[in-house]
Amino acid sequence: MTQVVTEADHRSNNFDFLRLVGALAVIVGHAYPLLARSEQAPIIWGYPLQTIGVIIFFSISGYLITASWSRNHNPVAYVVARGLRILPALIVVVLVTALVLGPMVTTLSREDYFASPVTLDYITNNLRLFVQFGLPGVWEDLPLPGAVNGSLWTLFVEVVCYVVVPLLFLVPRRLRPLGALLVVFWVIALAETPQEESPIYWAVRVRDAAGLAVYFAGGAFLRMASQGIGFGRRLTFRGDVAIALIAVYTLVAAAYPQYALKIGWLVIPYAVLTIGLARTPYICRTARFGDFSYGLYLWAFPVQQTIIHLWGPQRLFVDLLLVTSITLLLAVISWYLVESPALRLKEWVLPALTRRPKPQPAPEPKVAAGATPAEIHGGTPPGS
């Protein structure tokens, strides 16, 4: 039986399971274009499977990041917490890919590979979240040529969403839901801009970024609604409501796809959060050995390309079995050697950043010999 829990029940909900599902959906979804089978790729509500996986991540992130900022408005602690979660594992995957994997699979000599400015650009650009997909001479003859790690582009979008959350809280409390809705409508308009008319900013097409950011906004809006911010009563997450909403959304997405995003930004996050905030036996303990979802997300794409480089396109089941096994091993290593130590550092650093100095007691006044009680406490005797 599934029980609904509150955030106070730390890690006793289904969020870790959902993140793992999202990471696996990205792996499976990417397998089709990487194996030159894009025409067979599953489409759900008009989205490729890998996009559904990322939408799950963004819906959860919008809710939890908004909750984090609402609990503690310390900007330094906020930036440190987000940075320690994202950057350490990203640094490792970028460096290992460019400095270890790249020289092993490139068609260039090692001297030419390291002499190419593209190699250094790959490191510096991706570490500043300016996504660069290619390395010199790497995988240029694969079904999806030149793509080293196609998953990294979403991290920039995620960080932009992190920046917007504190800005939204500058709006007066009662007006925040309205402010959030205005942001949502603006982002939907950006997401529905024709591809050829949408500009590219920081190596990411604005249309594509907005298509993910809207689900982060949906999660953030639902967090505020669940806390009653600007609402008469608090929103609750109910399984029967989530099922009904998804059923309606599925019909709308099939019959009227032009309206799918206009309701999907709220319906999908509601369903995701309803599952995530529940506590299902066994499922709620998915991360008892570690949270491997981020490592799976970061490492899967280069692992998929490496397997195709070594053995050519395999049958889908064989490819997914190899990819998932190898990537899971790398994710476990990433968790225990990189991510978990960084999170422990966060637990040590954040209290120091948020600790308030204790008020110093006022110095005891010097009392002259023979002073009266009124004089000691700063008063004057009645009638003086």
C-alpha positions in Angstrom: 0.0 0.0 0.0 1.3 3.5 -0.9 1.3 6.2 1.8 1.5 9.9 1.3 4.3 11.5 3.3 5.6 15.0 4.0 9.0 16.4 3.2 9.9 16.0 6.8 10.2 12.2 6.2 13.7 12.7 4.6 14.4 10.2 1.9 11.4 8.1 2.9 9.5 8.9 -0.3 9.6 7.8 -3.9 11.7 10.6 -5.4 14.9 8.6 -5.6 13.0 5.9 -7.5 11.6 8.4 -9.9 15.0 9.9 -10.6 16.3 6.5 -11.4 13.3 5.9 -13.7 14.1 9.2 -15.4 17.7 8.3 -16.0 16.8 4.9 -17.4 14.3 6.5 -19.7 17.0 8.8 -21.0 19.3 5.8 -21.7 16.6 3.9 -23.5 15.4 6.9 -25.5 18.9 7.8 -26.6 19.6 4.2 -27.8 17.3 4.6 -30.8 19.0 7.6 -32.6 22.4 6.3 -31.5 21.6 2.9 -33.1 20.2 4.6 -36.2 16.6 3.5 -35.3 15.0 6.9 -34.7 11.9 5.8 -36.7 11.3 3.1 -34.0 11.7 5.4 -31.0 8.7 5.4 -28.7 6.8 8.7 -28.5 4.7 9.6 -25.4 2.4 12.7 -25.4 4.4 13.9 -28.4 7.8 13.6 -26.6 10.6 11.1 -27.3 11.3 8.8 -24.3 14.5 10.6 -23.4 12.7 13.9 -23.1 10.1 12.3 -20.8 13.0 11.2 -18.6 14.4 14.8 -18.4 10.9 16.2 -17.8 10.7 13.9 -14.7 14.0 15.4 -13.5 12.8 19.0 -14.0 9.4 18.5 -12.4 11.1 17.1 -9.2 13.8 19.7 -9.3 11.3 22.6 -9.5 9.5 21.4 -6.5 12.5 20.5 -4.3 14.7 23.6 -5.3 11.7 25.9 -4.5 11.3 24.1 -1.2 15.0 24.6 -0.4 15.0 28.3 -1.1 11.7 28.8 0.8 13.3 27.2 3.9 16.6 29.2 3.7 17.0 32.4 1.8 20.8 32.5 2.3 22.1 33.0 -1.3 25.7 31.8 -0.5 24.4 28.5 1.0 22.0 28.1 -1.9 24.8 28.5 -4.5 27.2 26.2 -2.6 24.5 23.5 -2.2 23.6 23.5 -5.9 27.2 23.7 -7.0 28.4 20.8 -4.9 25.6 18.6 -6.2 26.2 19.4 -9.9 29.8 20.3 -10.5 32.0 17.6 -8.9 30.6 14.7 -11.0 30.4 16.9 -14.1 34.1 17.9 -13.8 35.0 14.2 -13.5 33.0 13.0 -16.5 34.2 15.9 -18.7 37.9 15.4 -17.8 37.8 11.6 -18.1 36.0 11.8 -21.5 38.4 14.4 -22.9 41.7 13.2 -21.4 41.2 9.4 -21.1 38.5 8.2 -23.5 39.1 10.7 -26.3 42.8 9.7 -26.9 41.8 6.0 -26.9 39.1 6.3 -29.6 40.2 9.3 -31.8 41.3 8.7 -35.4 44.1 11.3 -34.8 47.5 10.6 -33.3 47.7 11.4 -29.6 50.0 14.4 -30.3 47.5 15.9 -32.8 44.6 15.2 -30.5 46.1 17.0 -27.6 47.5 19.8 -29.8 44.0 20.5 -31.2 42.4 23.5 -29.6 39.1 21.7 -29.8 40.2 19.3 -27.0 40.8 22.2 -24.5 37.7 23.9 -25.7 35.7 20.8 -24.9 36.9 20.9 -21.3 36.5 24.6 -20.7 33.2 25.0 -22.5 31.5 22.1 -20.9 32.7 23.0 -17.4 31.1 26.5 -17.8 28.0 24.7 -19.1 28.5 26.0 -22.7 27.8 22.7 -24.2 30.3 21.3 -26.8 29.5 17.9 -28.2 32.5 17.1 -30.3 36.2 16.1 -29.7 38.7 16.0 -32.5 38.6 12.8 -34.5 36.2 11.1 -32.1 33.3 9.0 -33.4 32.9 10.9 -36.6 31.7 7.8 -38.5 29.1 6.5 -36.0 25.3 6.7 -36.8 25.2 9.8 -34.7 28.5 11.3 -35.7 30.7 13.6 -33.5 28.4 13.5 -30.4 30.5 12.7 -27.3 27.9 13.5 -24.6 24.6 14.7 -25.8 23.1 14.8 -22.3 25.1 17.8 -21.0 23.1 20.5 -22.6 20.3 20.3 -20.1 22.5 21.2 -17.2 22.7 24.8 -18.4 18.9 25.0 -18.5 18.7 23.5 -15.0 21.1 26.2 -13.6 19.1 29.0 -15.2 16.0 27.6 -13.4 18.0 27.7 -10.2 18.7 31.4 -10.7 15.1 32.2 -11.4 13.7 30.7 -8.2 15.2 33.3 -5.8 14.1 36.1 -8.1 10.6 34.8 -7.9 10.7 35.1 -4.2 11.3 38.8 -4.4 7.7 39.1 -5.4 5.4 39.7 -2.4 4.1 36.4 -0.9 0.5 36.8 -2.0 1.5 37.7 -5.5 4.0 34.8 -6.1 1.5 32.4 -7.7 0.6 35.1 -10.1 4.2 35.8 -10.8 4.9 32.1 -11.3 2.0 31.9 -13.8 3.3 34.9 -15.7 6.7 33.2 -16.0 5.0 29.9 -17.1 3.0 31.6 -19.8 6.1 33.5 -21.1 8.1 30.2 -21.1 5.3 28.4 -23.0 5.4 31.1 -25.6 9.1 30.7 -26.0 8.7 26.9 -26.2 6.1 27.2 -29.0 8.2 29.5 -31.1 8.9 28.0 -34.5 12.3 26.3 -34.6 13.8 28.5 -37.3 12.7 31.7 -35.4 14.1 30.7 -32.0 17.5 32.1 -31.2 20.4 30.1 -29.7 21.8 31.4 -26.4 24.9 29.8 -24.7 24.9 27.0 -27.2 21.3 26.1 -26.4 18.2 26.9 -28.6 15.8 29.0 -26.5 12.9 26.9 -27.7 14.4 23.7 -26.5 15.4 25.2 -23.1 11.9 26.6 -22.6 10.4 23.2 -23.3 12.1 21.8 -20.3 12.0 24.9 -18.0 8.2 25.0 -18.2 8.1 21.7 -16.2 10.5 23.1 -13.6 8.2 26.0 -13.3 5.3 23.6 -12.9 7.0 21.9 -10.0 7.8 25.2 -8.4 4.2 26.4 -8.8 2.9 23.2 -7.2 5.3 23.6 -4.3 4.0 27.1 -3.6 0.4 25.8 -3.9 1.1 22.9 -1.5 2.3 25.5 1.1 -0.7 27.7 0.6 1.4 30.6 -0.6 -1.1 33.1 -2.0 -3.9 30.5 -2.0 -6.9 30.2 0.3 -6.1 26.6 1.1 -3.2 24.2 0.5 -3.0 22.0 -2.5 -2.9 18.2 -1.8 -1.5 15.5 -4.0 -4.0 12.7 -4.6 -3.5 9.6 -6.6 -7.0 9.5 -8.0 -6.8 13.1 -9.1 -3.4 12.4 -10.8 -4.8 9.5 -12.7 -7.8 11.5 -13.9 -5.6 14.4 -15.0 -3.2 12.1 -16.9 -6.2 10.4 -18.7 -7.5 13.8 -19.8 -4.1 15.0 -20.8 -3.5 11.9 -22.9 -6.7 12.5 -24.8 -5.9 16.2 -25.3 -2.4 15.5 -26.4 -3.7 13.0 -29.0 -6.6 15.0 -30.3 -5.4 18.6 -29.9 -1.6 18.5 -29.7 -1.4 22.3 -29.9 -2.9 22.5 -26.4 -0.7 19.7 -24.9 2.0 22.0 -23.5 -0.5 24.5 -22.2 -1.9 21.9 -19.8 1.0 19.5 -19.6 3.2 21.9 -17.6 0.9 21.4 -14.7 -0.5 17.9 -15.2 2.8 16.0 -15.7 4.5 17.6 -12.6 1.4 17.0 -10.5 1.4 13.3 -11.5 5.2 13.0 -10.9 5.1 14.7 -7.5 2.1 12.7 -6.4 4.2 9.5 -7.0 7.3 11.1 -5.6 5.8 12.4 -2.4 4.2 9.0 -1.7 6.0 6.3 0.3 5.7 2.9 -1.4 7.3 -0.1 0.5 10.6 -1.1 -1.0 10.4 1.6 -3.7 10.9 4.3 -1.2 14.2 2.6 -0.2 15.6 2.7 -3.8 18.6 4.9 -2.8 19.5 3.0 0.4 22.8 2.1 -1.3 23.2 5.5 -3.0 21.6 7.8 -5.5 23.0 6.7 -8.8 20.6 8.6 -11.1 22.9 11.6 -11.8 25.8 9.3 -12.5 23.7 7.3 -14.9 22.6 10.5 -16.6 26.1 11.8 -17.0 27.9 8.7 -18.1 25.4 6.8 -20.3 25.8 8.7 -23.6 29.6 8.3 -23.9 29.2 4.7 -22.8 26.6 4.1 -25.5 28.8 5.6 -28.2 31.9 3.7 -27.0 30.0 0.3 -27.3 28.9 1.2 -30.8 32.5 2.2 -31.7 33.9 -1.1 -30.4 31.3 -3.6 -31.5 29.0 -1.7 -33.9 25.2 -1.3 -33.5 23.8 -4.3 -31.6 20.3 -5.5 -31.1 18.5 -3.1 -28.9 18.2 -5.5 -26.0 21.9 -6.4 -26.1 22.9 -2.8 -26.4 20.8 -1.7 -23.5 22.0 -4.5 -21.3 25.6 -3.6 -22.0 25.1 0.1 -21.6 23.1 -0.1 -18.4 25.5 -2.5 -16.7 28.6 -0.5 -17.5 27.0 2.8 -16.8 25.6 1.6 -13.5 29.1 0.6 -12.5 30.4 4.0 -13.4 27.5 5.7 -11.5 28.3 3.6 -8.4 31.9 4.7 -8.6 30.9 8.3 -9.2 28.5 8.2 -6.2 31.0 6.8 -3.7 34.1 8.6 -4.8 32.8 11.9 -6.0 29.1 12.8 -5.3 28.7 11.4 -1.8 31.9 13.1 -0.5 30.8 16.3 -2.1 27.4 16.0 -0.3 29.1 15.3 3.0 31.1 18.5 2.4 27.9 20.3 1.8 26.5 19.1 5.1 29.7 20.5 6.8 29.9 23.8 4.9 26.3 24.9 4.9 25.8 25.0 8.7 28.9 27.2 8.9 27.5 29.5 6.2 24.1 29.8 7.9 25.2 29.9 11.5 24.2 33.2 13.1 26.5 34.7 15.7 25.3 34.4 19.2 24.3 37.8 20.7 26.9 39.0 23.2 25.5 39.8 26.7 25.6 43.4 27.7 28.6 44.2 30.0 27.7 44.4 33.7 27.7 48.1 34.9 30.2 49.1 37.4 28.5 49.8 40.7 29.7 52.5 42.9 29.9 51.8 46.6 26.6 52.5 48.4 24.5 52.7 45.2 20.8 52.2 45.6 18.9 49.5 43.6 17.3 52.1 41.4 20.8 53.5 40.5 22.1 50.0 39.8 19.3 49.4 37.2 19.5 52.8 35.6 16.3 54.3 37.2 15.8 57.1 39.7 13.9 56.8 43.0 10.3 58.0 43.0 10.1 61.7 43.9 13.7 62.4 43.1 
